Amino acid sequence: MFDAVPGPLLPVAETTGRVLAVRYLLRAEPSPGLLPRLLQPLARRDLTPDGLRTRVEGAAMRVEIAVTLPEEAIETVAGNLRSVVGVARLEVERGRVRGG
């Protein structure tokens, strides 16, 4: 059984309250499990993509994921996507502010 160790709470990260439209543009090795692995970082945050495009070009797959998310989550999701096996390149395009 796990017992929590009492201690001070970790500081809460400040949030801007801004929500942005973002596009993640990826180049990866095509594999059957690639798309579910790319969607996992969004699913963990209860986010549904606004759009998803894929295209196989020779030995590579290009993937575009459009999503609206809080500004403070953009780089965290980008880091999660970079760590997916097979991802060779990732670019992030930030769009317009949707709130705050």
N, C-alpha and C positions, 0 to 999 in steps of 0.2 A: 504494500500500500504506500502511496506517495503522501508525504506530509509536507505541506508548504512551510517554508522557513519564514518566520516573521521578520520584517525589515522595512526599510523605507520604500515607498512606491517609486517606480521609475518616473522621471519627468515626462509629461505628455508633450509630444511635438506640437508646436504651434501650427495652426492651419490658416490658410488665407481665405478659405471659404469660396475660392474661385473654382469654377468647373470649366474645363477646356475640352474642345474637340481636338483629338489627337489622331495622327496616322502613324502606325509603326510599319516601316517598309523593310522587309527581310529578304535575304538571299540565303538559301539553305540547300542541303543535299536532300533530294526527294526520298521519302521513306513512308511506308504505310502509317506509321504512328506519329508523323510530324505534326499534323494539324491538331489533334487532340492535345498534344504536349504544348503547342503554342497557345491554345485557348485556356489552359489550366491557370495561368497567373490571373486571368480575368475572372474566371469562375470562383477562385478563392476569395476574391473581393466582391462577389455577388454582382459583377458587371457583365452586361450583355453587349457584344460588339454591335455597332451601328452598321457595319459592313465588313465583309471578308471577301477578298479576291485572291485567287491563286492561278499560277500559270507555270507549267513546266517548260523550261527552255534548255534543251540539251541535257546536260548533266546537273542542272540546277533548277530549283524551284523558287519563284518569286512569290512572296506573300505580302498582301497589304491588309492590315487590320485597322479599321476605323472604330474609335470608341470615344465616348464622352466620360471623363473621369475627373476627380479632384486633382488640382494642380500638384499637390504634394505626393500623389501616387505615380506620377508620370515616370520619374527616374527609377522608382522601385520596380515597376512593371517592366521597364526597359532592361534593367539588370536581370530580372527573371527570364525574359525572352532571350537575352544574350547567352544565358547559361544552358539553354536547351540544346541537347546533343544534335549536331548537324547544322546549326546556325552559323553561317560564315560572316554575315554582315547585317547590321541593323542601323537604320536611320530613323530619327524621330522628327516628325513635322507637327509643330504645335499650331493649332488653329485659333479661332476666335474664342473669347471669353463668353461663357454661357451663364454667368451669375456673379453675385458678390461684387 
